[in-house]
Amino acid sequence: MNTVDLIRRKRDGGTLTREEWGSLIDSFTDGKLPEYQMSAFLMACYFRGMSREEMLTFADRMLHSGVVLDLSDIPGYKVDKHSTGGVGDKVSLILAPIAAACGVAVPMISGRGLGHTGGTLDKLESIPGFRTSLTIAEYKEVLRSVGAVLIGQTTEIAPADKKMYALRDVTATVECIPLIAGSIMSKKLAEGSDALVLDIKTGRGAFMKEFGKALELGKALVEIGESAGKRTIGYVTDMSQPLGSHIGNWLEVVESVMCLRTTDGKYGLSTDVMDLTLLQAGTMVMLSGKARTVEEGMTLCKATLADGTAYTKFLDIVRAQGGSVASIERLDAHPPATHQIAVSAFRDGFVQSIDAMECGLVSILLGAGRTKMEDRIDPVSGIVLHRKRGMSVRKGDPLATAYTNDPSVIPEAASRLGKAFVVGPRPPQPVPLVKARIDSHGVKLIGSRSNVTGKRPASIRKRRAKPTKKRNQRSRK
């Protein structure tokens, strides 16, 4: 293999053969290919992209750089869910026990928070004793005995991706759709599931802020999954405001537990989280064959909340992975943060928007996230929202409360969190939570919640967006 020739060919818009992709990835994983040459190749991919065949080959070679788990000895249909990341996105914590309570086996390999988005592993590890680093044997045993398991990526799974992502992160080549799709799917396909549900975030608080780019990524992810023989359904969902009411690690565990304990279907400020959770969990149930349609699957999921079996299943997961069940039952795992910062409305009106990205960045400032992987996280720091988009407020009404153990950040956090809220005189136009559904039949653009769960989505149709007026009045502390 002449690496310089491969770099030159990709730089000039050419394509690589399957064998050339394999040699390139294997050499890099084994340490034979210098990082400076792989950096040049990644930049060529960033500007030139990949053909469909190259993208599928890239994902497959990344997948087979390590162990591909075989879960055939574990009863049940295995379905996982993956989110591209957002602010306040605690869906996995609620979805896994719901789907497992419906009889779906849920093998879930999750990630940590980086940048302005939170990570499922960090949230779970705020539960005292909860182990996210399991051996493959332990992973399979928890899945067999409980029906769901949530762990981090092991060294055996997709080692090429772990090494390549670290390089992409420092060479400005993260935002390349074929590279993103291959990175995500190499890990997802390695975990041994039979089917996959994808949540592709778009909007201010997402990595893919433009809907068109999110749709492109979703199509790539679904195509890779289907080509690997896994039934795959993706939803493009809104991340312009935070999901739910709590942002931060232990805070999001608390909100998740409160949702799982709710038996009457009234979720208050967590309604958007539960709408998304039930849609995706219902899709998992449908894919498993335990329901004929997504609607039927959602009905089964709601029943597990109403009779308490989903909450019991969450306790089973915590117990099986070494976590403190008592801390979940009492929600007293940590002493409260020493400092609280209240942000209030400065005028009467309606909440026009809540900047999800800024809320995520403020939560990091408070101590709830990291800017480098080695940073320590304060589990009780974060933000609790008291109002969501579209809600009416009177002057002085609370909009949010921030929690921190670091008094030095209070002035900046108060100012920035207040500016994240925009309050105007009229109710804003509704923003659909789910914008598109993607599966092997194509793409269906979603205009309302009523058609999210259609059996066979039509081919993608272009729509012209109607112009909307923007208001710039902002709240102040």
N, C-alpha and C positions, 0 to 999 in steps of 0.2 A: 504494500500500500504506500503510495506517494502522497503524504498528507498535504503537501503544498499544492499538488494538482487538484486535490479535492476542494481545498479552500478556494483556489482560483476558479474552479468550475462553478461552485455555488455563488461566488462573488459575481460571476458573469451571468447568473440566472439559469445555470444548468441543473441537472438532477443527478443524484447518486443512485447506484444500484443497491439492492438489498444487501449484497455481500459487502459493499463498501461501507454502508451504514453500520453493519455489524462489526467490521474491523475497526472503524473509527471509535465506536462506543466501547468496545471491549478493550482497546488499547488505552483509552482514557481512564476507564475504571481500574485497569491493572497498573496504572501509573507509568505506562510506557510513552504516552502522548503528552508532551509538555502543555502546561496550562496556557502559555502564550499562543500556541497554535489552536487549541480548542477555543480560546477567546476570539481569535480571528474568525474561526468557522461559525461560532454563534452569532457574531455580528453580521456575517454574510447572510445567515438564516434570517436575522432580524429584518434586514433590508430586502431580501429576495424571496423570503417565504419558502414554502415547500409545496410540491404537488400533493394531490390526494394520496397517491401511493407512497410517497416519501413520509408523509405524516403518519400513516398507518404502520409503516415499517419502523419509523423512529419509536413510536409508542411500544411496539412489540419487542424491539431490541432492548429498550429500557426495562420493560417488564421482565424479560428473561435474563437480565444481568444478575438477578438474585433468585431467591426461592419463590416459587408460586405455590401458595398453600392449597392443599387438597382437603376439602371439608366434606367429601362424599360419605365419610363414615359417621357424620353427624346428621341425625334425622331432621327433616323439614327443608323447606325451600329457603335459601339464604338470600336476603335482600339488604343492601346497604344504601345509605343516603349520603351525599356529599354536597357541601355548600362552598361556594368560592369565597365566602367571608364577608362579614358586615359588622355593624355596631349593634350590640344588644341581641345578637343572633344566638339564642340559646335553644334553638329548635331541636338539635340532636339530643339534648338532655331530656326533653319531653317525649320526643318521637320514639326513641329506642325502646323505652318500657311500654309505650302504647302498642307499638307493632309487635313486640314480643308477647304481650298479653293477648294479642289476637292469634298467636301461634306462628308468627313469622320469626325465623331465626335471623338475628341482626348482628353480623360481624362488622364492627366499625373500627377503622383505623383513622384516627383524627390527628390534628396538628395543633401547634401552639400559636398564640397571638404574635403578630409582628406588624409594625406600623400602627395604623389607627384601628385595626380590627382585632377582636378578641379571639381566643383560641379555646376549643372545647377541652383540651387537656389541662390548661391552666384553671379552668372553671372546676373540673372534676377534682383536681389536686388541692383545691381550697377546702374539700371535704377531708377532715383529719383521717390519715391512714390510707386514703384511696390510692391504689397502685395502678398506674397507667403503663408501667414497664413490666410486661409479662413475657415469659418465654412462649414459644409457639405451642408447647404442650399445655401450658397454663391457659393460654388464649383459647385453645380448643376445648379444654375441660370446662371453663366458665360458660362458653357458648353452649356446650352440650347440657350442662346442668341448669342453667338459668334461662337460656334463650336469647341472650344479648351480651355483648362484651364490647368495651370501649377502651382502646389502647393507643399508644403512639407507634410511629413507624419503627420497626426493629432494624438492626444492622443487616439482617438477612434479606430484607425486602427492598427491591429496587435500589441497590447501592449506587448505581450509575446516576440515578436521579438526585440522590442526596449530594453527591459530589458535584454534579453539573449545576444544580440549583445554587449552591454556594458560589460558584463561579459566575453564574448569570447575575447574581445579586450585586456583585462588585464590578460588573462590566456593562451595566445599563442595557441588558438584554432580557430582562424579566418580561417586558410587555410585548411578547411575540406569541401570537395565538397558537401556532403549531407546537412551539416549545412548551407553552402553558398546558395545552391539551395533553401532550405526551407525558408531562410531569405528573399531572393529576391522575390520568388513567393508568399509568404504569403502577402506581400504588394501589389504586382501587381494584384493578384486575388481579393483582397479586394476592389479595386477601381471601380469595376463594368463594366469593358470592356468586349466585346464579343470575342476579339482576341488580340494577342500580337505578336509583332516583337521584337526579341532579338538581341543585338549586343554584342558578346562575344569577348573581346579584347585579343590578345596574342602578345608576343614580349617584348622587353626591357622595354617599358613604361606601360605595363599592370600588373595587379595583377597576372594573370595566364601567366607567361612568356613562359612556354613550351606549344607548340601547342597541344600535346597529352592531357595535363591537361585541356586546354581550351575546347578542343573537348569533353572531359568527362563531364565538367561542362555544356556545351551547350546541350548535350544529356539529362542530368538530368533535366535541366530547361524545355526543350521541353516536356519531358515525364510528368512532373508535370502539365504543362499547359494543355496538351491534356487529361490527366486523369481527370482534373477538368472540362472538356467539353469546353475548350477554344481553338480555332484554334491557333496554335503557330508555328512560323517559326523563326529559329535562324541563324545568320551568324557569323562565326568566322572570325575576321578581324585583319589586321596588325596594331600594335601599336609600331613598332620599331623606327619610327620617329614621331614627333608631327603631328597632323592633322592640315592642313591649315597653315596659316602664323602667327596668333596671339595667344599668350598664356597669360592668365590673364583675369580678370572678365570684366571690361568695354571694354578692348581691344577686347575680343571675341564677345561682343555685337556689336562693331563697324564692325568687319569682317562679322558677320552674317547679319547685315543690308546691308552692301555692296553687299553681295551675293544675298540677296532678291531683291535688286534694279537692279541687272544685268539682262538685257533683251535679250542679244545676245548670251548667253551660253558660254561666254569666261570668265573664272574665275581665270586665272593666277595661283598664288600660292595656291589658295583655291580650285583647281580642285579636289584634293582627297576628301576634305570635301563634295563637291557637288556630286561627283560620289557616295559616300556612302549615302548621304542624299536622292538622287533621287532613288537609289536602295531600300532603306528601306521605303521611302514614297510610292514608286510604289508598294511595297509589301503590305503596308497597304491598298492602294486603291484596289488592287486585292482581298485581304481578305474581304473587305467591299462589294464586288460584283459589284463595279462600273467599273471594268475592268476584262476581261477574263484571262489575263496573267499579269505577272509583267511588261513585256515590254509595254503593253498597259497602265498600271498604270503609268509607268515612263513618257510616252508621255503626259498623262494628267497633270502630275506634272510639266513638262517643260512648258506646255502652261500657267500655273498659274504664272510662273516666267516671261514669255514673255509678258503677258498682264498686269502685275503689280498687279494681284489680291492677290497673296501670300504676297507681301509687305503690301498691304492694310489690309489683315487679321492680320498680325503681329501688325500693329498699333491698330487694334480693340482689340486684346488681351491685349496689354499694357494699353489701355484706360479702358477696363473693369476691370482690376485688379489694378487700381489706379495709374498707372505709367504716367510719363510725356511724352506725344506724341511729344511735341515740342523738347525735348532733343534728341529724336530719329530722328526727321526730320532734326535737325541741327547737330546732333552728338557732342554736346557740353555740355554734362551733368556734366563734371568735368574739372577743370583746369588741364593742362598737368603736368606730373611728373616733379619735379624740376631738376632731374639729368638723363642724358642719357649716356649710355655706348656703344660705337661702337666696334664691333668685326669684324676683317677683315682677309682675306685669307693671309697666309704667303708665298704661292707658287702658281704657275699655276697648273691647273689640273681639277679634277672633284670631287664633293662632294660624297664621298663614303657612309657616314652614318651620321646621326644626332641622338645622344643619347637622346631618348625621356624622359627617367627617369631623366637624369641629367638636362635636360631643365626644367622639372617639379620641381625638387628640387631647382634649381636656382631661378625659379619664386617665390617659397616660401620665399627664402632668401631675394628677392627683396621686399616682402610684399604682394604678390598676393595670398598667401594661409595660411593655419594654420597647426600647428603640434598638437595643442590641440583644442577641440571644442570651448573653450571660447576665443581663439585668435581673435583679430580684423584683418580685411582684408583691405588693401589699394586698392580701385577699379581700380586705374590707373597704378599700378605697373604691370610689366610683361615683355614679350619679343615679339618682332616682327622679324620674320625670313625674310631674303632677298634672300635666296637660299634654295632649297630643294634637296634631294638626286637625284643624276644623273646629276645635272646642272653643266655646266662648269664655272670655275672662273679663273680670272687672279690675280696675286699677288696684294694685296691691295684692292681687291673688297670687299664690305661689305657683311658679312655673316648674321649678326643679330645686332639688337639694343635692349639693355635692358633699362627699365625705372623704376625709384625708387624715393622715397622721403626720403630715408635713406642713406646719404652719407657714413656712416661707412661700408656699405656692398660692395661698389664699387670695391675695389681691388679683393676680393674673387669672386665676381660675374663675373668680367671680365675674370679672369683666368679660372674659371670652365666652363663658357659658350664657351670660345674659344676651350677648350679641348673636348667639346661635338661634335664638327665638326671634321670629318676625311676627309682629302683631299688627293687623290691619282692621279697617272698619267693617268689612263684609266677609262672609264665609268664603273660603277658597274653593276652587273647583276640586272635586274628588279626584284622587290619584289611584288608579287600579293597583292593587297589591300584586296581582299576577298579570304579567304583560304578554306572555307567550308560552305555548306548550310545544315541545319538540319531541318527536319520536321517529320511528323508522318510516312512517308515512309522510313525514314532512313537518312543516311548521304551521301552527295556528296562532294568529294574533288574537289576543284576548281583549274584548271590549267591556266585559262585565264578568262578575264572579259566576253568573249562571251558566256560562258556557266553558268554564275551565275544565270540566271533567268529561267533555265529549269523547265518544268512543274512538272516532277516527278523524284526526285533524286534517283539514284541507291543506293544500299547498300554500306557501306563503303568499300573502297579498300585500301590496304596498298601499299604505294609507297616508294621506296628507294630513299632517297635524294642524289642528286649528290654533291660530295665534291666541295667546292668553295675555292679559295685562299683568304686569309685575308691579308689586308694591314693595317699597323698600323701608317702610317704617320698621324700626327695630325696638326690641324691648331694652330696658336698662335695669340695672339692679335697683 
